[in-house]
C-alpha cells in the first residue's frame, strides 16, 4: 500500500494539477486585490472632488448651495450614475448630544438622493434599499464666534442593527477669534442584505460654547461601489 501511494504521489499528472491550482489561486487573489484598489481609488477621487467643490464656494448661491457643487454633483452623477449616489446636508447648527437631522436638496430636475435611497425626515433615517458595498463619508465644518473653549464632537453612523458603521471624532481647539475648523471622515461599509438604514447620532465632551456647525458646508454622502445595483445601472 505504501509503494502504491508513493507511485501515485510521483505521477506526472499530480504535479501539474497542483501547479495549476496554485497559479489559479494566486491570480485570483491578485485580481481581487487589484479590483478593490481600483474601486477604492475611484471612491476616494469622487469624495475628494465633492469635498473640493464644497470648500470652493462661489459667490452666487442657489438654495444655500453653490452652483459649483450643483454642477459637480450633476457631472459626477453622469459618471457614477446618480441613482447610486446620495448626499444630505445638516439642518441644525447647535452642537449637542442626540440624533442629527439632515436633508437632501433639489437641483435641476432632481435631488441629491438617488433611487437606491429614501430619507425619513421624522426619524432622521436614510434608508439603503439594496445590499452591497458603499463609500460613506461625512464632512463637518465648524465656526467659532467669540471665545470658544476646547472640546470634542463625535458623529456616529449606525445601521438598523445599531452596529456602528462610521465614527468621526473632531477635537475642537480653544479659539479666541472667529476661526473655521473642518474635518472629513470616510469608510467603505458593506450591507449584506437589502433594506438597511443609517442614523447619525452626535456626542459632545465639554461645553463647546460659541462653536457651531456650518449647515450649508456640512453633510454626509455615500454611493454604491460594489453590488447588484452598480452592475445593473452601469
Secondary structure in CASP SS format (residue, H / E / C, confidence):
PFRMAT SS
TARGET T0000
AUTHOR 0000-0000-0000
METHOD secondary structure of the structure
MODEL  1
X C 1.00
X H 1.00
X H 1.00
X H 1.00
X H 1.00
X H 1.00
X H 1.00
X H 1.00
X H 1.00
X C 1.00
X C 1.00
X H 1.00
X H 1.00
X H 1.00
X H 1.00
X H 1.00
X H 1.00
X H 1.00
X H 1.00
X H 1.00
X H 1.00
X H 1.00
X H 1.00
X H 1.00
X H 1.00
X H 1.00
X H 1.00
X H 1.00
X H 1.00
X H 1.00
X H 1.00
X H 1.00
X H 1.00
X H 1.00
X H 1.00
X H 1.00
X H 1.00
X H 1.00
X H 1.00
X H 1.00
X H 1.00
X H 1.00
X H 1.00
X H 1.00
X H 1.00
X H 1.00
X H 1.00
X H 1.00
X H 1.00
X H 1.00
X H 1.00
X H 1.00
X H 1.00
X H 1.00
X H 1.00
X C 1.00
X C 1.00
X C 1.00
X C 1.00
X C 1.00
X E 1.00
X E 1.00
X C 1.00
X C 1.00
X E 1.00
X E 1.00
X H 1.00
X H 1.00
X H 1.00
X H 1.00
X H 1.00
X H 1.00
X H 1.00
X H 1.00
X H 1.00
X H 1.00
X H 1.00
X H 1.00
X H 1.00
X H 1.00
X C 1.00
X H 1.00
X H 1.00
X H 1.00
X E 1.00
X E 1.00
X E 1.00
X E 1.00
X E 1.00
X E 1.00
X C 1.00
X C 1.00
X C 1.00
X C 1.00
X C 1.00
X C 1.00
X C 1.00
X E 1.00
X E 1.00
X C 1.00
X C 1.00
X E 1.00
X E 1.00
X C 1.00
X C 1.00
X E 1.00
X E 1.00
X C 1.00
X C 1.00
X E 1.00
X E 1.00
X C 1.00
X E 1.00
X C 1.00
X C 1.00
X C 1.00
X E 1.00
X E 1.00
X E 1.00
X E 1.00
X C 1.00
X C 1.00
X C 1.00
X C 1.00
X E 1.00
X E 1.00
X E 1.00
X E 1.00
X C 1.00
X C 1.00
X C 1.00
X E 1.00
X E 1.00
X E 1.00
X E 1.00
X E 1.00
X E 1.00
X E 1.00
X E 1.00
X E 1.00
X E 1.00
X E 1.00
X E 1.00
X E 1.00
X C 1.00
X C 1.00
X C 1.00
X E 1.00
X C 1.00
X C 1.00
X E 1.00
X E 1.00
X E 1.00
X E 1.00
X E 1.00
X E 1.00
X E 1.00
X E 1.00
X C 1.00
X C 1.00
X C 1.00
X C 1.00
X C 1.00
X E 1.00
X E 1.00
X E 1.00
X E 1.00
X E 1.00
X E 1.00
X E 1.00
X E 1.00
X E 1.00
X C 1.00
X C 1.00
X E 1.00
X C 1.00
X C 1.00
X C 1.00
X E 1.00
X E 1.00
X E 1.00
X E 1.00
X E 1.00
X E 1.00
X E 1.00
X E 1.00
X E 1.00
X E 1.00
X E 1.00
X E 1.00
X E 1.00
X C 1.00
X C 1.00
X C 1.00
X C 1.00
X E 1.00
X E 1.00
X E 1.00
X E 1.00
X E 1.00
X E 1.00
X E 1.00
X E 1.00
X E 1.00
X E 1.00
X C 1.00
X C 1.00
X C 1.00
X C 1.00
X C 1.00
X E 1.00
X E 1.00
X E 1.00
X C 1.00
X C 1.00
X C 1.00
X C 1.00
X C 1.00
X E 1.00
X E 1.00
X E 1.00
X E 1.00
X E 1.00
X E 1.00
X E 1.00
X E 1.00
X C 1.00
X H 1.00
X H 1.00
X H 1.00
X H 1.00
X H 1.00
X C 1.00
X C 1.00
END
